[in-house]
Amino acid sequence: MNQAELIHKMDTFFNIQGYDESALWADIIPASDINVYQRMAGEAFVQGTWNGLMLNSTADVDRVYLIVFPGQTVLDTILALELERGAPGALIFAHHPADFEESKRGFLGISEAQLEALREHHISYYCCHAPLDCHPEISTVIALAKALKLRDWRQFSPHYDGMEGVHGRVQDMCFGDFAEMLAKVTDLPYIRYNQVRFNGQPVEHVAVVPGGGNHLNILQEVRDLGCDTYVTGHWWLVGDYEYAAQSRERTRKLVPQLPMNLLGTSHYASEMIVMRDQMPGWFRNAGIEARFIKEPSPWR
């Protein structure tokens, strides 16, 4: 398939020009890594919204790889698959332009060596962050809400040109059963103890925000909606970087004011469902094969 045609379809469907995240990534990706992007990524990307085609490595694409974060293991897996079939031309459709170490250093840019390897093996890279969080049909939050079988959901939490959260109803169940179901739909063996807060509430009215749900305004909005349970990627940051320490201090002060259960899966696990369940069909309808590449360590 002609890459330009595919890029046009994605740009249009996800309205990438409506989500300018350049300031966000300039703030959270280390400056030395930003310099690599400025040298290696396309000018339209680094001077634009930081959504869309980041690395242009091929004219034609006959396979798309779906990923959440560009971790080294994930990129190495894709490179190996492409080498095996002679590197005829592929595209990575990623949720993030940078990697994320949830339990360690936070956001980190893709290395120059890996970007060079992708380019050498005709693998382009497309980023769709906030547009994929907020799309009214296919999104990280819609995918997770459907996996949890939420009923009568409504959107909340304004984010750029859309909404990043939904709240709705589940069949009344005990907290333990709901946590077990959440782990199952996010392909986790269990929910980590540091992302569990049981506040004595049976689970019925659930709010969902995939990814980084630790922002105080989101937690306060969920409280004000009257939800008994909040599901996110992480509400308690565990990394050893400065922003994580600051977030923990703010969250520690707010949590006693939250009369609800809190459940975090992992940033990756909460956002991979859209890649697993929804995006393969979107690309199939566009006339091209798409494969979801799992992150082997969801809490790394």
C-alpha positions in Angstrom: 0.0 0.0 0.0 1.2 3.5 -0.7 2.4 5.0 2.6 1.3 8.5 1.7 -2.3 7.3 1.1 -2.3 5.4 4.4 -0.9 8.4 6.3 -3.6 10.7 4.8 -6.3 8.3 6.0 -4.9 8.2 9.6 -4.3 11.9 9.8 -7.8 12.6 8.7 -9.6 10.0 10.8 -7.7 11.0 14.0 -7.6 14.7 13.3 -4.0 14.9 14.4 -3.8 18.7 13.7 -6.3 19.3 16.4 -4.0 18.0 19.2 -0.8 20.0 19.6 1.3 18.2 22.1 4.6 19.7 21.3 4.9 21.5 24.7 4.0 18.3 26.6 6.8 16.2 25.0 9.3 19.0 25.2 8.7 19.1 28.9 8.8 15.4 29.8 11.3 13.9 27.3 14.9 14.6 28.4 16.5 17.4 26.5 19.3 15.2 25.2 16.7 12.9 23.7 14.8 15.8 22.2 17.9 16.7 20.3 17.9 13.2 18.7 14.3 13.7 17.5 15.2 17.1 16.0 18.0 15.4 14.0 16.2 12.2 13.0 12.4 12.8 12.9 10.6 14.6 10.2 10.5 18.4 10.3 6.7 18.5 10.1 6.6 16.3 13.2 9.1 18.1 15.5 7.9 21.5 14.3 4.2 20.5 14.5 1.9 18.8 16.9 4.1 15.7 17.7 1.4 13.5 16.3 1.5 11.9 12.9 4.4 10.6 10.8 7.5 10.9 12.9 10.0 8.8 10.9 9.6 8.4 7.1 11.5 5.3 6.0 9.5 3.8 3.1 7.3 4.7 0.2 5.2 1.5 0.4 3.8 -0.3 3.5 2.5 -3.9 3.5 2.4 -4.4 7.3 1.6 -2.3 10.3 2.9 -2.9 13.8 0.7 -1.7 16.7 2.6 -0.7 19.9 2.0 1.4 23.0 5.5 2.3 23.9 8.7 2.0 21.8 10.7 0.0 24.3 13.9 -1.5 23.1 12.5 -5.1 23.3 9.4 -4.1 21.3 11.5 -2.4 18.6 14.0 -5.2 18.4 11.1 -7.7 17.9 9.8 -5.6 15.0 13.2 -5.3 13.5 13.7 -9.1 13.7 10.3 -9.7 12.1 11.1 -7.4 9.2 14.6 -8.8 8.7 13.0 -12.3 8.5 10.8 -11.2 5.6 13.4 -9.1 3.8 12.3 -5.6 5.1 9.9 -4.8 2.2 8.4 -1.8 4.0 6.4 -1.5 7.3 5.0 1.1 9.5 4.8 1.3 13.3 1.6 2.8 14.6 2.5 3.9 18.2 0.5 5.5 20.9 3.6 7.3 22.3 6.6 8.9 20.6 8.8 8.0 23.5 9.4 5.0 25.8 8.2 4.9 29.4 9.8 3.1 32.4 6.9 3.0 34.9 9.0 1.7 37.8 12.2 3.5 37.0 13.2 6.6 35.0 9.9 7.7 33.4 9.8 8.9 29.8 12.9 8.3 27.6 13.4 9.1 24.0 14.1 6.4 21.3 17.8 6.2 20.8 19.5 7.4 17.7 20.8 3.9 17.0 17.3 2.4 17.0 15.9 5.2 14.9 18.7 4.6 12.4 18.0 0.9 12.4 14.3 1.5 11.7 15.2 3.8 8.8 17.7 1.3 7.4 15.1 -1.5 7.4 12.4 0.6 5.8 10.2 0.9 8.9 8.4 4.2 9.3 7.0 5.4 12.7 3.6 7.1 13.2 2.6 8.5 16.6 -1.0 9.0 17.7 -1.2 10.0 21.3 -4.0 12.4 22.4 -5.9 11.8 19.2 -6.2 8.1 20.1 -7.1 9.0 23.7 -10.0 11.2 22.6 -11.5 9.8 19.4 -15.3 9.3 19.6 -15.2 5.9 17.9 -11.8 4.2 18.5 -9.9 5.2 21.6 -7.9 4.0 24.6 -10.8 4.7 26.9 -13.6 3.3 24.7 -11.6 0.1 24.2 -11.1 -0.3 28.0 -14.8 0.6 28.8 -16.0 -2.0 26.3 -13.6 -4.6 27.7 -15.1 -4.0 31.2 -18.6 -4.1 29.8 -19.6 -0.6 31.1 -23.2 0.3 30.4 -24.8 3.8 29.9 -21.4 5.5 29.9 -20.8 9.2 29.6 -17.7 11.1 28.8 -15.8 13.3 31.2 -12.4 14.9 31.7 -11.8 17.5 28.9 -8.5 16.8 27.1 -7.4 19.0 24.1 -10.2 18.7 21.5 -12.0 15.8 23.2 -12.6 13.8 26.4 -10.2 11.2 27.9 -12.5 9.5 30.4 -15.8 7.8 30.6 -18.0 6.7 33.6 -20.7 4.2 33.5 -22.3 1.2 35.2 -21.3 -2.4 35.7 -23.3 -5.2 37.2 -23.0 -4.8 41.0 -20.1 -6.9 42.1 -17.7 -7.1 45.0 -14.4 -5.3 44.8 -12.3 -8.5 44.6 -14.3 -9.9 41.6 -14.0 -6.7 39.8 -10.3 -6.4 40.3 -9.9 -10.0 39.1 -11.9 -9.1 35.9 -9.8 -6.0 35.4 -6.6 -7.9 35.5 -7.9 -10.5 33.1 -9.1 -8.0 30.4 -5.7 -6.1 30.7 -3.7 -9.4 30.4 -2.1 -9.0 33.8 -1.6 -11.8 36.3 -2.8 -9.6 39.1 -3.2 -5.9 40.1 -0.1 -4.7 42.0 -0.7 -3.9 45.7 0.6 -0.3 45.3 -2.1 0.4 42.8 -5.0 -0.9 44.9 -7.0 1.1 47.4 -10.2 -0.6 48.6 -12.4 1.9 50.3 -15.2 -0.5 51.2 -17.4 0.3 48.2 -19.2 -2.4 46.1 -18.4 -1.8 42.5 -21.3 -0.4 40.4 -20.5 3.2 39.2 -17.0 3.1 37.5 -14.9 5.9 36.1 -12.2 4.9 33.6 -9.1 7.0 32.4 -6.4 4.9 30.7 -2.8 5.8 31.1 -1.6 8.3 33.6 -4.6 8.9 35.8 -2.7 10.5 38.7 -3.6 14.1 37.9 -5.5 15.7 40.8 -8.1 17.3 38.7 -9.1 13.9 37.3 -9.3 12.3 40.7 -11.4 15.2 42.0 -13.7 15.0 39.0 -14.2 11.3 39.6 -15.1 12.0 43.2 -17.5 14.7 42.2 -19.2 12.4 39.7 -20.1 10.1 42.7 -18.3 7.1 41.3 -17.5 4.3 43.7 -14.5 3.0 41.7 -11.8 4.6 39.6 -9.8 2.5 37.0 -6.7 3.9 35.4 -3.2 3.0 34.3 -1.6 4.4 37.5 -3.0 6.7 40.1 0.2 6.3 42.3 3.4 6.9 40.5 6.2 4.5 41.6 9.2 5.7 39.5 12.4 7.3 40.9 12.2 10.4 38.8 11.4 13.9 40.2 7.9 14.3 38.7 6.9 10.9 40.3 8.0 12.0 43.7 6.1 15.3 43.4 3.0 13.4 42.2 3.2 11.0 45.2 3.2 13.9 47.6 0.2 15.6 46.0 -1.7 12.3 45.8 -0.9 11.4 49.4 -2.7 14.6 50.5 -5.7 14.1 48.4 -6.4 10.3 48.8 -8.0 10.7 52.3 -10.6 12.9 50.7 -11.6 10.3 48.1 -14.5 8.1 49.1 -13.9 5.5 46.4 -11.9 2.5 45.4 -8.8 3.0 43.3 -7.4 0.5 40.9 -4.4 0.9 38.6 -3.3 -1.7 36.1 -0.2 -0.2 34.4 0.2 2.7 32.0 0.9 0.1 29.2 -1.8 -2.4 30.2 -4.6 0.1 30.3 -3.8 1.5 26.9 -2.8 -1.6 25.0 -6.5 -2.8 24.6 -7.2 -0.3 21.8 -4.2 -1.8 19.9 -5.3 -5.3 20.6 -9.0 -5.0 20.1 -9.8 -2.1 17.8 -6.9 -0.9 15.7 -6.4 -4.2 13.8 -9.9 -4.0 12.4 -9.4 -0.3 11.4 -6.3 -1.2 9.4 -8.0 -4.3 7.9 -10.8 -2.0 6.7 -8.1 0.2 5.2 -6.7 -2.7 3.3 -3.6 -3.6 5.2 -2.5 -6.2 7.7 -1.8 -5.0 11.3 -0.1 -6.9 14.2 -0.2 -6.0 17.8 3.2 -6.3 19.5 3.0 -6.9 23.2 5.3 -5.4 25.8 6.7 -8.4 27.7 7.1 -6.5 31.0 4.0 -4.3 31.7 5.5 -2.8 35.0 9.1 -2.3 33.9 
